[in-house]
Amino acid sequence: MPSVNIRQLRDTRRLKAWLRAGKTVELRERDKLIARIVPEKELPKKTVKLPDFEARRKAMFGERILPGADIVIEERGRY
């Protein structure tokens, strides 16, 4: 089990690497164990189901074609 002292905590790259590898790190002060930093267990990623935007658009506007780009170009004028 890797261990670091308080001054070595400044080197967060090494600490993060150990934690990402799943290792528990001991925090020491003058060779006395103060704490253990335990990596969090990786939670399964939840898949998010997005709503059916196409069906919502058809419910609101039917089969109409909305010329959004043309309106924006007209409003911008010379730009």
N, C-alpha and C positions, 0 to 999 in steps of 0.2 A: 504494500500500500504506500503510495507516494506521500511525502509530507513536506510542508513548507512552513517557514516561520513568518512572522508578521511582516518583516521587511521584504521578504521574497514575494509577498502578495502583489507587489507592484508589477511583477511580470505576469500579467493576466493571460498572455498567450499560452503559456505552458499550463496554467491552471485550467483554462478552458479546454485545451486539448485533452487533458486527463479526464475532465468531467464528460466531454463528448464521447470519450472512449469507454465510459461507464465505470470509471474507477472512483472509489471513495478517497478523498484527500484529507489528511490529518493536518490541522492547523496547530502549530506549536509555538511556544514562547519559552526560550531558554531550556529547550528539551523537555518542557512539560506540555502534555497534551491539553489543549484548550477546547478544541472542537473538531468535529468531523464534518466535512462538506460532502454531502451525499448527492449524486446526480439524480435528477428527477427521471422517473421512469417514462419512457416514450409512450405517449398516448396514441392510440390508433387515430389516423386522420379521418375526420368525418367528411363525407361527400355532401355537398350542398346541392339540392335539386333546385334549379332555377325555374321560374314560372314560364309558361309557354307564351312568350311575348307576341308571337305571330297570331295566335288565337285571340289574345286580348285586343290586338290592333284590329283584327277582322270584326270582333264584337262591337268595337266602338265606331269604326269608320266604314265597315262593309268592304266593298270591292273598290272604293274610291282610291285613286292614286293621288297622293299628296305631294305637290311639287315644292318640297322644302328647300332644296338647293336654289331654285329659281328665285324664291322669295328673299333669301339671304343675299343673293347677288344684287337684286334690285334695290334692297335697302342700303347696301353699302355704297351704291352710287359709283363714283369715280375711283374708289379704292379698289 
